[in-house]
Amino acid sequence: MRHGIRFLLAVLIICAVCSSALADPIRLGSDLANTVVIPYDEEDPQAGHYSYSYCFPYADESDSRAPLINELYEYKVSELEESTIPLMADGYMDAGETVEVTETYTVTCSTDTYFSVLFVRNTVIGDWQKTRWEGNTFSLLHGEPGSTFDLTRILGILDVGAQDEFMENRQTQKAAAAVLTLVMEMIGDNEDDFPFYDDVTKEDLLDYFTPADDFYLDEDENPVFFIRPGIIADEELGFVTFPISVEDIRDEM
């Protein structure tokens, strides 16, 4: 009888350890990073060049969930080096303008459920500079290799495996409408006295803001939406962010 109790306790301990391991945030390995420089004239350094420096997260391959993330960034690296960078270099070569592009990332959420990343891509051409943000979110429980997890599924208003295009579009529009309403309310309330333009309208947001794409998750697994510089406030203030809880979006819907 004592042996039986000990065996049962041992099984429970092993199960608890396994469950804990499975619930850990995903482990990251070495980044996928490189700098590709294409000179416009190999014999004349003054002719200018196109340079693209990138850095993407790469999950430790010993983690069984690694393909969820790695397949996307392996594809992006291949697309960049084999297509995008050479084509962009060709496009700027005739003008002889040196172009420097730098793409980096920050992990904004890493839990046992989600892995979310904010990419910042900075492009410099002479005195001109442009910064672009992109958020990628992955579900570690329901995601598919190489695919990000969209807002409707994060909100739980569309089944993970749903293939109904009409329903997907409908739910995406409903979620977007709710987010737009909440963002406009936050601009109107302006609890932090942020210097928004006085005449910001919902139409301004509709033209330049796509809630389904323009977000990342914070450490509490809530979306943080972002609007590019110059749309609702002075361009020098940079990107403007709006953290909104999943519950608030659902309630608005």
N, C-alpha and C positions, 0 to 999 in steps of 0.2 A: 504493500500500500504506500509506504513512504517513497519507494522508488517511483511509483506512478505519479505521485505529487511532484517530485523533483523533475520528472520528465516533462510534465505539463507546464511547470514553471519555466523550464528551459525553452520550451516551444514558444511560450508567450513572450519571453525576453527576446528571442530571435526574431519573432514577428514584429515586435516593437522596433527593433533596430532596423529591420528591412523597411518598414513603413517610414521611419524617420529618414532613411537614406533616399527613398523615392521622393520624399517631400522637399528635398533640398533644392535651393536655386541651382540653375544650370552652371556647370563649371566651364570657365573660359580657358582656352589655350592661347597660343601666340596669335596676334592679329594677322590678318591678311593685309599687308602693307607694301607699298612700292612707290617709287617716283619714276615716272617715264618722261624723258626729255627728248623732244624731236627738234633738232636744229633745222632751220629753213635752208641753210647752206653750210654743208660740212666744212668747207674751206674758208668760210667767212663768219666768225662768231658774232660780228656786228650785224649780221642779217636778221638776227632775232631767233626766237624759238617758241615752241609750245611745250609747256610743262604741266603735268598732272600728278599730284601727290595724293594718294588715297590711303585710307586706313579703315578696315572693316573688322568687326568682331568675329571671332572664330571659336566655336565651342570645342572643348576638349573631346577628342574622338572616343575616349573611354566612357563618356557619358552617353547612354543609349538615346538620349533626346537630341544629340548633337545635329543630326541631319535636318531637324526642324529649322535650324538657323543656317547651318553651313551651306546647304544647297543653294540658298538664295545668293549668298555673298560669293560663293565660287562662280556662280553664273555672272554676277555683276562684274567680277574681276575679268572674266573671259570677255565679256561684252566690251568693257572699257578698253582693254589692251588690244583686242583684235579688230575693233570697229570704231567705237566712239572717239578715242584719242587720235588715231590716224586721220579720221575724217575731219575732226575739228582742226587739227594741225594744217591739213590741206586748205581748209576754209580761210584760215588767217594768214597763210603763207604769202599770198599775193599782196596783201596789205603790208606785209613786213612788220606786223605788230607782235611784240612779245607778249605772251599770255601765260599767267601763272595761276593754276587752279589748285586749291588745297581742300581736301575733304577729310574731316575728322568726326569722331563720334563721342557721345557721352551716354553711358548706361543710366537710364532714368528710373527703371523699375526692374528688379530681379528678385522674384519670389518663386514659390513652388508652383505658381499658376501662370505667371506671365514673365516675359522678358521683353523689355521695351527700350528702344534706343533713339536718341535724337542725333541726326547728322547735320553738320554745318558745312556747307560748301561755299568757299570764298573764291571769287574770280577777280583777278586784277589785270587790267589792260591799260597800260600807261597810267594816267591819273584817274581812270574810271575804276570803280570797285562795286561789286554786287555780292550780296550774301544770300544764300538760299537755305532754308531749313527743310528737313524731311524726317518724319517720324515713322519708325517701323516697330510694330508690336507683334509678338508671337505668343500663341497659347501653347504652354508646355503640356497641357492635358488633352486638348482637342485639336491641335493644329496639324497641318499636313506639311511634309518636308518641302522647304523652299517657298512657303506661302505665309504671308502675314495674316493677322487676324483683324477683321474689319470691325468698325464701330457697332454695327447692329448685333454682332455676335457677342461683343463685349457687354453690350447692354442686355443681352439675353432676349432680344425681340425677334430673333431669327434663329431657327435650328441650325446647329453646327453643320450638318450634312445637307442642308436644303439646296435644291438645284432649280427652284422655281424662279426664273428671272424676273417675272412680273412682281412676285411677292418681295423679292430682294430689293428691287427698285422702289417699291412702295414703302417698305420699312426704312430704307436708306433716306428717302425724302422726309418721312415722318421724324426720324432722328435729327436730320439736318434742320428742319423747321423748329424743333424744340430747342436745339442748341443756339440757333440764331436768335430766338426770342430771349433766352437766358443771357446771352452775350449783350444784347441791346439793353436789357434790364440792368446788367452790371455797369454798362457805360453810363446809363442814366443815373443810377444810384451813386456811382463814383465814390465809394467809401474811402478810397486812398487818395483822393484829390489828384488823380493822374491828369495831366494836361491833354485830354482828348480834344480833337477839333470840335467846335461848337455845333457844327451842322452834320454830324455823323448820322446816316440813315441806314435802314435795313438794306436798301438798294446798294449802298457802298459795300456792305458785307457780301451780298449775293454776287457781286461782280468779282470780288477778289478773295473770297474765303470759302473753302470747301470743307465743312466739318468732317465728312467721311474720311478725308485724307490728312487734314492739317491738325494733327494732334499726336501726342505721345502719352504714355501713362506715367504717373508719378509713383512714389514709393508706396502709396496706399492703394494702388491699382485704379486710380481715378484718372479720367482724361484731362489733359492740359491742352487746350486749343491755342493756336497761335495765328496771328495775322501779321503779314509782312509790313516792313517799314513804309511810312508815308500814306497809309490808307486811312487810318483813324486818328493818327497823331503825327507830330513832326518826324520826318524821316531820321533825324539824328538820334531819336529815342530808341531806334531799333525795333525788333520784333516785340509785339505786345501779346502777353499770354493771359489766358482765362482758365483757371482751374475750376472744373465743375464736376461734382460728384455724380456717379452713376445713378444714385437714387434721385437726385434732383432732375436729371434728364428724363428718367422714367416717369416721374411725377408730372413733368410738363407735357409729356406725351398723352 
